[in-house]
């Protein structure tokens, strides 16, 4: 595939990913999907880990960059607020973006904690929830069996729900 076609395919996949991230953001959000794609791409190019071997690795890197950008935006908006209530974030099977900045921050904190003691489970969540990858794609990318990915996804969802419920109860 010529480089221009490859760039077009990757760009359209990044735009789809950004649209999924931005779907439930508030109206008038300062970032639009195109701007999110461009900001993520710039961060990837500036980053130390921009050597990728395949499309899946690149999408994973892009999803992480987009997540970080949206988290920074949510933190910035949160600082301007006088508070807010936390609500439980749905971690149902499938790709569901988080609709409120507080939820995204709460999910990010829980995911960062999970990463400290179960890094592979955290990777599975990031790849499935944020990058919208299938279990088969995740298994291939991580070099593990499909049953391992399913087990990690089930564990991570249950653990994250518990953490998010605790966070919602604190408010």
Helices and strands as residue ranges (DSSP letters): H 3-22, H 33-46, H 55-80, H 101-117, H 119-125, I 126-130, H 135-142, H 146-170
